[in-house]
Amino acid sequence: MRLRMTDTRERRMEYLLEATGEKSKVLDRAAEFYLQMRGDTAAVPNGAFVDLMEKAEQQGSVTAEEIAAVLDTEELPVKAQMSWSVGQID
C-alpha cells in the first residue's frame, strides 16, 4: 500500500515523530493507540474512550490515577499546559 504524502500528511507525520520519538515504528504506535482507544474491532471490542466516558458519567469526573488504570498504564504520556481565568478578559 502506498500513501500519497500531502502537505497535511507530512506535517502530521512530523508531529507523530516528535510525539513518539520513534522513526521506524511511528505508524505502528499510532495505529495501536487508535485501536486501543476506539475499540469496536475484533482485536479490541471495548475501547478505553468508552470506558473512560462511562466512568466519568457514573462518577461525575475521573482522576489521573483512574484514567491511567483504564488505559492500563503506569504513566500518562501527555504534556499539557493549561490556565484558567474567571471573569472578563480585557
N, C-alpha and C positions, 0 to 999 in steps of 0.2 A: 504494500500500500504506500502510495506517495501522497504527501500533503503539499499543496501549493502554499508557499510561505508569503502571506500578505504582510503588509507593514504591521497590522494589528497582531498577527500571529507571531511575528518576530519580537515585538515588544513583550507579548505575553510569555514567550519562551525566555527572554532575558529576565523577566520578573520571577519566573519559576526557578531558573538557575540561581538567581540571587537568594531567593527564599529558602531553597533546599540545600544549597551548597553542593549539589550533585551535578554531574555532567552527563554521564552515560545512562543513568537511571532516572533522570528527572521526570520523564513522561510516565515511567512505571510508577513512581511515587505519587504523582498527581492523580493518575487513574485509580490507584489503590485507595487513596484518601477519598476520592469522589465516591467510589463504590461502597466503602465502609460508612460514609456519612449518609448517602442517599438510601441505600438498601434497595428493596424491591427487585432483587435479582436472585437467580438460583443459588449463587455463591453466598450472598448476603441478603437474606429475606427481610431482616429488620435493620434499618439504618439507624445510626446514632442520632441523627437530627430528629427523627420521630420520637425516639426515647427521651431526648432532651426536652422536646416540646411537651410531651406528656407529663414529664416530671415537673416542669415549670408550671403547667396548668394545675396539677394536683397540689403543689406546694405554694404557688404564687411566685416563687423565684428559686434559683439554684445557685449554690456556692461554687467556687472554683474547684474545691475538692470533689463535689458531686459531679461536676462536668468531667473532671479527669477520670472518675470512676466509670461513668457512662462511656467515655471514649476509650476506656481500658488502657490508660496511660498514667505514668507517674509524673509526667511533665507535660505542660501545655506549651507547644511551640508557637506562642503568639506574642507578638510585640505590639503594644498599644500605647498610644499617648492620648489621654483624654482630659478634657476640662469641662467643668460645669459652671454656669452662672445663673443667677436668679435676678429677674428684673429686666429693665430696658437697657440695651447697649447703645451708647451714643457714639 
